[in-house]
Amino acid sequence: MARNSYAQSLGLNDYAYHKTPKFITADGRRLTIEPERSLIVQDYQSFLGVKSLLQREIPGFYIVNNSDIGFRYPTAAIAGQDAPFIKRFRSEFFHKVDEDRSICRPRNLSYGIKSRGKGDNRQEYEVWVPDEHVQLDPTPLFIDKYGEDLPDDVRDFASLTPVVYGWMGVKRAAFEAIYVNKKSMGDIAINIGLSVDAYNIGAMPDLSYSPVIGSSIAVSNAELEWEVMGYYAPKGDHPDHDHIWSAINHVIEAVGTATSDIYNKIAIPTSESKTERILSAIQEQHISTEQVLQWDLKPWEFLQDASIHRRKSHDPSRSVNLLGRLNRLFYQESFKLPSLKKIHDLIAQPVKR
């Protein structure tokens, strides 16, 4: 509602909103493509005033009023470095009013599969897993949602047993924008979702203390991400596939050029997705695939505060609280992630270049 109301204020009165369409290849295959890019920096405070900077640097880029949302989530890589695709598990967490915020309790589990790398458009498939089915094979959910659009190799990959290879704790401030450029895109206006993520990556897959780095956190960075959510077109108009995707690619490039100009001196060069950064961080700790398979961690265990299967090595009578360990990614004093309000205030602050 906020987005549509703002679109009208830009003069898009007789326009209809459309979600990002599937990408059709030359041989007729329909791919679920996620047009998304990101930029990594050392510290979230580098994104001070990013909203005003982007609006100033990109002609036709308008930030939607009251589109801000903040949430935090743990995300896990559940397929290793040698996997043909990325497989991830994520659990978003929204606080209720007056709820205790001293702990993050994961919920709303989703499984996602993506082709690798952030350098170009990727295939993406994601399903939300009902609580009563959390421990079951999610393949039928993928097939039910995507049907004939799920390639055989992705379908096969979806059915592999999920094993946790590493974890990340994320706090995110997100907002939306509408990009209008009649010269390059005609009557199409693109809706872009943007976010600033502060994140920590666990030093070990089970989030225990790592003597190699003297912490349970291996990496603490921040990411600015931009993703096409959909587009506006005049009511009754049906732009063809190539016109839509030309506009989508144009806006992805426009935001990329501006962010590169603003942050080129501090950006950390990488083409890895978040899930791949988890895997790289774990690999840098010299943790072998054999160790990961021996731990045999399952995503749903991080919803539990007790497990009959996990025992502390120095005291087998005590169970390991994996959910408690997960909270270290958010609250460990030396690498404490900022509050959602702090990130929102930071990115909204007016600044001069």
C-alpha positions in Angstrom: 0.0 0.0 0.0 2.8 2.4 0.9 4.6 1.6 -2.4 1.5 2.0 -4.6 0.6 5.2 -2.9 4.1 6.6 -3.4 4.0 5.5 -7.1 0.9 7.6 -7.6 2.7 10.6 -6.1 5.3 10.1 -8.8 2.6 10.4 -11.5 2.2 6.6 -12.1 -1.6 7.0 -11.6 -2.9 4.6 -14.3 -0.2 2.0 -13.8 -0.4 -1.6 -12.6 2.2 -3.5 -10.5 3.7 -6.7 -11.8 6.1 -9.1 -10.0 9.4 -9.9 -11.6 8.6 -12.4 -14.5 10.4 -15.6 -15.2 13.3 -15.3 -17.5 12.8 -17.2 -20.8 15.9 -18.5 -22.5 16.5 -18.8 -26.2 15.5 -22.5 -26.1 12.3 -21.7 -24.3 13.2 -22.7 -20.7 11.6 -20.6 -18.0 14.0 -19.8 -15.2 13.2 -18.3 -11.8 15.8 -15.5 -11.9 16.7 -13.3 -9.0 18.0 -10.0 -10.3 20.2 -9.0 -7.4 23.6 -7.6 -6.6 25.5 -6.6 -3.4 28.5 -4.7 -2.1 30.5 -5.8 1.0 32.3 -3.5 3.4 34.2 -4.1 6.7 31.7 -2.4 9.0 28.0 -1.4 8.8 28.8 2.2 9.8 30.3 2.7 6.3 26.8 2.9 5.0 26.0 6.1 6.9 23.5 8.1 4.9 23.3 5.5 2.1 19.7 6.5 1.3 20.4 10.2 0.6 23.6 9.3 -1.2 21.8 6.9 -3.6 19.0 9.3 -4.2 21.5 12.1 -5.0 23.7 9.9 -7.3 21.0 8.2 -9.3 18.7 10.4 -11.4 15.1 9.0 -11.3 15.7 7.0 -8.1 13.0 7.7 -5.5 12.9 6.1 -2.1 9.4 5.0 -1.1 8.1 6.8 2.1 7.4 4.5 5.0 8.8 1.4 3.3 11.3 0.7 6.0 11.4 -2.7 7.7 13.9 -4.2 10.0 14.4 -7.9 10.9 17.1 -10.3 11.9 17.6 -13.9 11.1 20.0 -16.7 11.3 20.9 -18.3 8.0 22.8 -21.6 7.3 24.7 -23.1 4.4 23.4 -26.6 4.2 25.5 -27.7 1.2 29.3 -27.7 1.0 31.8 -26.0 -1.3 31.7 -28.9 -3.9 27.9 -28.7 -4.3 26.7 -27.6 -7.8 24.2 -25.1 -6.3 23.9 -23.2 -3.1 21.5 -24.7 -0.6 20.5 -22.6 2.4 18.1 -22.6 5.3 16.9 -19.4 6.8 14.6 -18.5 9.7 13.3 -14.9 9.8 12.4 -13.5 13.2 10.0 -10.6 13.8 9.6 -9.5 17.4 6.1 -9.1 18.9 5.2 -6.0 20.8 6.7 -6.1 24.4 8.4 -9.4 23.7 11.7 -10.2 25.4 14.4 -9.1 22.9 17.4 -10.5 24.7 17.3 -13.6 22.7 16.6 -14.5 19.1 14.2 -17.4 18.6 14.2 -18.6 15.0 10.9 -19.3 13.2 9.4 -19.2 9.7 11.8 -21.7 8.3 12.6 -21.5 4.6 14.7 -23.6 2.4 16.3 -22.0 -0.7 18.3 -23.3 -3.6 20.3 -20.9 -5.9 22.8 -21.3 -8.6 26.2 -20.0 -7.5 27.8 -16.6 -7.6 26.5 -12.9 -7.5 28.2 -11.8 -10.7 25.2 -12.4 -12.9 21.5 -13.3 -12.6 20.9 -16.5 -10.7 18.2 -19.1 -10.6 16.5 -19.1 -7.2 13.9 -21.4 -5.7 12.6 -21.0 -2.2 9.9 -22.7 -0.1 8.6 -22.0 3.4 8.5 -25.1 5.5 5.5 -25.6 7.9 6.5 -26.3 11.5 5.0 -29.8 11.4 7.2 -30.7 8.4 10.5 -29.1 9.4 12.2 -32.5 9.7 10.9 -33.8 6.5 12.3 -33.7 3.0 11.3 -30.4 1.5 11.4 -31.7 -2.1 7.7 -32.1 -2.5 7.2 -28.5 -1.5 9.6 -27.4 -4.2 7.8 -29.5 -6.8 4.4 -28.3 -5.6 5.5 -24.6 -5.9 7.6 -24.7 -9.1 6.4 -27.8 -11.0 7.7 -27.9 -14.5 10.0 -24.9 -13.8 12.2 -27.0 -11.5 15.1 -28.4 -13.6 16.0 -32.0 -13.0 19.4 -31.2 -11.5 17.9 -28.8 -9.0 15.2 -31.3 -8.1 17.8 -33.9 -7.4 19.9 -31.5 -5.4 16.8 -30.5 -3.3 16.3 -34.0 -2.1 19.8 -34.4 -0.7 20.0 -34.8 3.1 20.5 -31.4 4.8 23.7 -31.0 6.8 24.7 -27.7 8.3 28.1 -26.5 7.0 28.1 -23.1 8.7 26.0 -20.3 10.1 25.5 -16.5 9.9 23.6 -14.1 12.1 22.1 -11.1 10.3 20.4 -7.9 11.3 18.8 -6.0 8.4 17.4 -2.6 7.7 15.5 -2.7 4.5 13.7 -0.2 2.3 12.3 0.2 -1.2 12.7 2.5 -4.1 11.1 3.2 -7.5 13.3 3.9 -10.5 12.0 5.9 -13.4 14.0 6.5 -16.6 11.8 7.1 -19.7 14.8 7.5 -21.9 16.3 4.1 -21.1 13.2 2.1 -20.0 10.2 3.8 -21.6 7.0 3.6 -19.5 8.3 0.9 -17.3 9.1 1.9 -13.7 11.2 -0.6 -11.6 10.5 -1.4 -8.0 13.8 -2.1 -6.1 14.3 -3.6 -2.7 17.4 -2.5 -0.8 18.9 -3.6 2.5 21.8 -3.0 4.7 22.9 -6.1 6.6 25.3 -6.3 9.5 26.3 -9.9 9.9 28.5 -12.3 11.8 29.7 -15.7 10.6 30.3 -18.5 13.1 33.8 -19.8 13.4 32.7 -23.4 13.5 29.6 -25.1 12.1 28.3 -25.9 15.6 29.0 -22.3 16.7 31.4 -23.4 19.5 34.6 -21.6 20.4 37.4 -21.8 17.9 40.9 -21.8 19.4 42.3 -20.9 16.0 40.9 -17.3 16.2 40.0 -17.2 19.9 36.3 -16.6 19.3 33.1 -18.2 18.2 32.8 -15.6 15.4 35.1 -15.8 12.4 33.8 -12.9 10.2 32.0 -9.7 11.0 31.1 -7.6 7.9 28.2 -5.6 6.3 26.5 -5.8 3.0 24.4 -3.4 0.9 22.1 -5.4 -1.3 19.7 -4.3 -4.1 17.2 -6.5 -5.8 14.4 -6.0 -8.3 11.1 -6.8 -6.7 8.8 -6.0 -9.7 7.7 -3.3 -12.1 5.0 -0.8 -12.9 3.6 -0.5 -16.4 0.5 1.5 -17.7 -2.7 -0.4 -17.2 -3.5 -2.5 -20.3 0.1 -2.5 -21.5 1.9 -5.8 -21.7 5.6 -5.1 -22.3 7.4 -7.9 -24.0 9.9 -10.2 -22.3 13.0 -8.5 -23.7 11.7 -5.0 -22.9 11.1 -5.9 -19.2 14.4 -7.6 -18.8 16.3 -4.8 -20.5 14.7 -2.4 -17.9 15.6 -4.8 -15.0 19.2 -5.1 -16.1 19.4 -1.3 -16.6 18.4 -0.5 -13.1 20.6 -3.2 -11.6 23.5 -1.6 -13.5 22.5 2.0 -12.5 22.5 1.2 -8.8 25.8 -0.8 -9.2 27.5 2.1 -10.9 26.5 4.5 -8.2 27.5 2.2 -5.3 30.8 1.5 -6.9 31.4 5.2 -7.2 30.5 5.9 -3.6 32.2 2.9 -1.9 35.0 1.8 -4.3 37.7 2.7 -1.8 36.3 0.5 1.0 34.4 -2.2 -0.8 35.7 -5.8 -0.2 36.1 -7.5 -3.6 34.0 -10.6 -3.8 31.4 -12.3 -6.1 30.3 -14.7 -3.4 26.7 -14.8 -2.0 26.1 -14.8 1.7 25.9 -18.6 1.7 29.1 -18.9 -0.1 30.8 -16.5 2.3 29.7 -18.8 5.2 31.4 -21.7 3.4 34.6 -19.7 2.7 34.8 -18.6 6.3 34.5 -22.2 7.6 37.1 -23.4 5.0 39.5 -20.7 6.2 39.3 -22.2 9.7 40.6 -25.5 8.2 37.5 -27.4 9.1 37.2 -30.4 6.9 34.1 -31.9 5.2 34.7 -35.0 7.3 34.4 -33.0 10.5 31.2 -31.4 9.3 29.7 -34.8 8.4 30.7 -36.1 11.8 28.9 -33.3 13.6 25.9 -34.1 11.4 24.1 -30.9 12.4 20.5 -30.5 11.1 18.8 -27.1 10.6 15.9 -27.9 12.8 18.1 -28.4 15.8 18.6 -24.7 16.0 15.0 -24.3 16.9 15.5 -26.4 20.1 17.0 -25.4 23.4 17.7 -29.0 24.3 18.7 -32.1 22.4 19.2 -35.7 23.5 21.8 -36.1 20.7 24.1 -33.2 21.6 26.3 -33.5 24.7 29.1 -31.2 25.9 32.5 -33.0 25.3 33.8 -32.1 28.8 30.6 -33.1 30.6 28.4 -35.7 28.7 25.7 -35.2 31.3 24.9 -31.7 30.0 23.1 -31.1 26.7 24.3 -28.5 24.2 21.8 -25.7 23.6 22.4 -24.9 19.9 19.8 -22.1 20.0 21.8 -20.5 22.8 25.0 -20.8 20.8 23.2 -19.2 17.8 22.5 -16.2 19.9 26.2 -15.6 20.2 26.2 -14.5 16.6 23.9 -11.7 17.6 25.0 -10.8 21.1 28.6 -11.8 21.6 30.0 -8.7 23.3 33.2 -8.3 21.2 31.2 -8.6 17.9 27.7 -7.4 19.0 25.5 -6.7 16.0 23.8 -3.2 16.2 20.1 -2.8 17.0 17.7 -2.6 14.1 16.9 1.0 15.1 20.6 1.9 15.0 21.0 0.6 11.5 17.8 2.4 10.3 18.9 5.7 11.9 22.4 5.3 10.4 21.3 4.8 6.8 18.6 7.5 7.0 21.0 10.2 8.2 21.5 13.0 5.7 25.1 13.3 4.6 27.2 15.3 2.2 29.8 13.6 0.0 
